[in-house]
Amino acid sequence: MLDDLRYTVQALLRRPAHAMLSLLTLSCGIGFAIYAAAVYFTFNTGDLPFPHSERLIGIEATREGERTQANSVHYLDFQEYQRAAPSLEGLHAIQLATVTLGGHRQYPTNSRAAYVPAEIWPWLGEAARPELGRQLQAGDATPGATPVAVINAKLWQDFLGGDKRVIGSHLKINGIDTEIVGVMPAELNFPMTQQLWLPFQAPAGPLKRASGYSMGTPQHVLALGRLKPGASRDGAGQELSLVAQQLAKSYPTSNAKVGVITLPYAAWGMPDVDMIYLALGAAAVLLLALVCVNTGNLLLARANERRQELAVRSALGAPRARLIRQMLGETLLLCLLASVIGLFFSAWALEATQQAVQATADGRLPFWIKFSLRPQAVAAALAIMVLTALATGLLPAWRASALDLNSVLRDGRGAQGRAGGRMSRLIVFVQIALSSLLLLASGLQTYTVHQRLTAGTGTRIEGVLTARLTPRLAQYKGESGQAARAALWARLEARLQEAAAGAGAQLALSDSLPGGGMTITEEVLPEGMSVEGDRYPEVGDYSVNPSFFKALDVKLLAGREFNSQDRADSLKVAIVNANFAAQYWPGQDPLGKRLLLKPANQRGHGEAGTAQDAQTPPDWITVVGVTPHLLQGIGREQGLRAANVYRPISQTAPGDLGIAVAGVADNGASRELLARAVALADPALALEQVFSAEERQRIAHGGEEVMAGMCLVLGLMTLALASSGIYGVTSRAVQLRGQEIGVRRAVGASDAQMMRLLLGQALCLLAMALPPGLLGGALLMSGELAGMAPLGLGVALVAALIAALVLLSTWLPTRQALRQLPSAALNSA
């Protein structure tokens, strides 16, 4: 064994350039594969500090087989699941919320909170041992009990200044005086990012399964279960699925298409990241295949050079198995070194990914998501190393050891034969197809994400400071709080307008600011349109203040902006976007037209102009202006096609508002300006999501910026591998035909004829290999394009690049071969 290892090292050192090129090539493929494996295990194993964390499972409702993620299990369904899951040790309901804290600082602040039952704390073990005070207890949730809360040490330090007298002190939570009874470790952010815990109580009001398939209402909860020792998650999932099927039969109106799934804790509450796994896994496999082709070609060339050496060793009695083992040993050693380099590369890339994701997560990243090299990823690296060594080195070793001793020992070469030519053409074919597939897919993905990140919203984003205000106090909630909200927004607008004017800025308010905000939809009945049943079209429905369009540099296409005369008791008015006008009133002047929102809720609704119930006339809204298209939400492709309606805040009283002050920088003075204005409007409220417009847009797109970086790196690696690989494979194919070139020239073929012959054959191979590669790349990206990326241009560019590489790789070695005399070519291998 030691002799074989010594021989392997000596063989590699004899050709250091060849060994270094092979090592770098393998490092690219193995490193990216290790990175993809590490990302997979990051999302699926997590750093969970809880005892028996593998037994903790999340329960989520599905709608038509698709994950819904949010507080998705209706509490009535949860109670049924709780009674009928023998594989579970327990099942508990949790509700997540953002709460406003006040009473200890000049300005209140917001915190992520969870309403949890006391029975859940034992599942968390030592991670939930209080540093001060106690945990929540069952008696805290009884009606009439004193409101209490438990906070973690980070919130204790940040908001309360680490006051040692915190236990028994009080703070305002959503305006309610609440006693602090415990302080948890700073590392506890249960269940995901929460730092404050309140007693869970069953949803208020009459519990009723609504018609349709609503999710995320106050009557929906998150459900966390714990498996009994020896029970499986699949078994528990089957038990719960049977319950869901029975509920679907018993309550078809609400549950016909509602199912249930069980998830590991690390995947619970997370977005569906299967597409990330698939994309990274597919990219890693294809890149590794490309690397194997490149390295295999280099090893074939190296093995061909050593045919005489191997023939001599075979003649001296070396068995074929040992020759194969020694040649595989070279590949395995190269793969081992490449794996070490790949581990370092992956560790660096994972750290960069962690920083990039945290920068755009806005505190929403669950505490267990830490991109790092886990033991599972290292084990995967060993498996990848062995498989790559076999895939790369077995064929060259097998072919090189299949020797015609007499032929090799006689002339030092041995016949290449037709098999060698077929193998060479096959390698060229695979190289071209893989390179074009990866280049097209990575290029289109990079372009698409770049467009999403840099495309305009139709509004000004430079020099704009944004924030959000959500009044969580009881007096502002629901229909009963509509008048209080309207008064609040009037006070807030007056204070903000005064502050903005003092800073030489302008104010825009909206329940969803363009570019990164929510998409708010509502059913509509435009004037002149009739519908069958209650199948009304949906449009975007947004509330804005009178200076909204002017502040964000949006010039109306027709009509007027809102003004102070558009009050709650005046004519209901709206501004529609150009998409709405073109879709519902094509070729007509939209000014003066009318529309109904929520038409199914209004008695006597129907086509405009028909008789209506005189006692409850429909609440028609008159169009007074037309705006160019503004991109609402983060779904760019859908957002560009959306028909939107804008209404005055004074006539809508939305539940919360986005604030944009145009003309100020994102600095401490500007943030203080906003905070002071909010405090003057209501000192119990707190701003959140205070960002510049550019930063807000980046955060809204989440990990797309990270994905763009990955695609760019993948594209550059593919380009480098394609350039070196295609040249190496193609030039070697020409070199293997050295004798053929010599014979043809010896019998009268001119240099031009030989050049045309070889270039023509290269073009034929290109014509066969490019279409499947380009088609594969286009299909791989079909779900991501959606009109964003110019597919035709991408195909043309990749085809031109690959064609240029192939033709150049054929022309250069052919030109070199034609410089030799025919006699020299006939005597060369």
Protein Blocks (a to p, Z undefined) as FASTA:
>chain_A
ZZmmmmmmmmmmmmmmlmmmmmmmmmmmmmmmmmmmmmmmmmmnopafbehklmpccddd
deehiaekiambcfklmmmmmmmcfkbgbdcdddddddddehjambdcddddddddfklm
mmnmmmlgcfbhcaddfklmpghiacdddddfklmmmmnoopaklgopacdeehiacddf
bdcdfklccfklpcbdcdddddedjddddehjdehiakbccddddddehiafklmmmmmm
mmmmmmmmmmmmlmmmgccddddfklgoiacfklmmmmmmmmmmmmmmmmmmmmmmmmmm
mmmmmmmmmmmmmmnopafklmmmmmmmmmmmmmmmmmmmmmmmmmmmmmmmmmmmmmmn
nopacfklccdddfklmmmmmmmmmmmmmmmmmmmmmmmmmccfklmmmnonopnbjmlm
mmmmmmmmmmmmmmmmmmmmmmmmmmmmmmmmmpcehiafehpacdddddfbfklgcjkl
mmmmmmmmmmmmmmmmmmmmmnopacdddfbdgehiacdddddddehiacehjldcdddd
ddddfklmmmnopacfbhcdddfklcfklccdddddfklmmmmmghiafehpacdehkll
pghiacehiacdfklccdddddfbdcddddehjblmlmmmpccddddfklnopabdcddd
ehiacdfklmmmmmmmmmmmomkbccehiacfklmmmmmnmmmmmmmmmmmmmmmmmmmm
mmmmmmmmmmmmmmmmmmmmmmmmmnopafklmmmmmmmmmmmmmmmmmmmmmmmmmmmm
mmmnnomacfklmmmmmmmmmmmmmmmmmmmmmmmmmmpcfklmmmpZZ
